[in-house]
Amino acid sequence: NNLGEVDVSANTKLTWLNCSHNNLAELDITAITGLTEMNDFTNLKCGAQIYELTLKLTESQEAMWNSKWKDAPVQSDNFGVTLKVIK
């Protein structure tokens, strides 16, 4: 159960299954460009369990991320996904 690597570049939206609503949710990351690495989706589960998406960001990219998503927790039940930023 691995969705594989996702190519993330400028003007890209990540789309995945939102199990809680049985539909697709989109995460617009157009403010983050030049991502150095996109790890596989892990912990691919539904119901009470969640997806986990890991982004590796530079400090400037992390600043853009924090600016864009400052009003949302890193773990976002809105998307049914855990977003984890690593350095």
C-alpha positions as CSV (number, residue, x, y, z in Angstrom):
1,N,0.0,0.0,0.0
2,N,2.4,2.6,-1.2
3,L,1.3,5.5,-3.5
4,G,4.9,6.0,-4.6
5,E,6.9,9.2,-4.9
6,V,5.1,12.4,-5.9
7,D,6.9,14.9,-8.2
8,V,6.4,18.3,-6.6
9,S,7.3,21.4,-8.5
10,A,6.0,24.9,-8.8
11,N,2.2,25.2,-9.4
12,T,1.6,21.7,-8.3
13,K,-1.3,20.5,-6.2
14,L,-1.0,17.2,-4.2
15,T,-4.2,15.2,-4.4
16,W,-5.0,12.2,-2.3
17,L,-7.9,10.2,-1.1
18,N,-9.6,11.8,1.9
19,C,-11.0,8.7,3.6
20,S,-13.2,10.5,6.1
21,H,-15.2,12.0,3.2
22,N,-14.6,9.4,0.5
23,N,-13.4,12.1,-1.9
24,L,-10.3,13.8,-3.0
25,A,-8.7,16.7,-1.1
26,E,-6.1,19.0,-2.6
27,L,-3.2,20.8,-0.9
28,D,-2.1,23.8,-2.9
29,I,1.7,24.2,-2.3
30,T,2.3,26.7,-5.1
31,A,4.0,29.0,-2.7
32,I,6.8,26.4,-2.2
33,T,9.1,26.0,-5.1
34,G,12.2,23.9,-5.6
35,L,11.4,21.2,-3.1
36,T,14.6,19.1,-2.6
37,E,12.9,15.8,-1.8
38,M,9.4,14.3,-1.7
39,N,9.2,11.1,0.3
40,D,6.7,8.4,-0.2
41,F,3.4,8.4,1.4
42,T,3.6,6.2,4.4
43,N,1.1,4.8,6.9
44,L,-1.4,4.6,4.1
45,K,-4.6,3.8,6.0
46,C,-8.2,4.9,6.3
47,G,-10.8,5.3,9.0
48,A,-9.3,6.2,12.4
49,Q,-5.8,6.1,10.8
50,I,-4.2,8.6,8.6
51,Y,-1.9,9.2,5.7
52,E,1.5,10.7,6.4
53,L,3.2,13.0,3.9
54,T,6.8,14.1,4.6
55,L,8.3,17.2,3.0
56,K,12.0,18.1,3.1
57,L,12.3,21.9,3.0
58,T,15.1,24.4,3.0
59,E,14.8,27.1,5.6
60,S,13.4,29.6,3.1
61,Q,10.9,27.0,1.9
62,E,9.9,26.2,5.5
63,A,9.3,29.9,6.1
64,M,7.0,30.0,3.1
65,W,5.2,26.9,4.3
66,N,4.7,28.4,7.8
67,S,3.5,31.6,6.3
68,K,1.0,29.9,4.0
69,W,-0.2,27.4,6.6
70,K,0.2,29.5,9.8
71,D,-3.5,29.2,10.6
72,A,-3.6,25.5,10.2
73,P,-2.0,22.8,12.3
74,V,0.8,20.7,10.8
75,Q,-1.4,17.7,11.4
76,S,-4.5,18.7,9.5
77,D,-7.7,16.8,10.1
78,N,-9.2,19.0,7.4
79,F,-7.3,16.9,4.8
80,G,-7.3,13.6,6.7
81,V,-3.5,13.8,6.3
82,T,-0.6,14.4,8.6
83,L,1.9,16.8,7.1
84,K,5.4,16.5,8.6
85,V,8.2,18.9,7.7
86,I,11.7,17.5,8.2
87,K,15.1,19.3,7.9
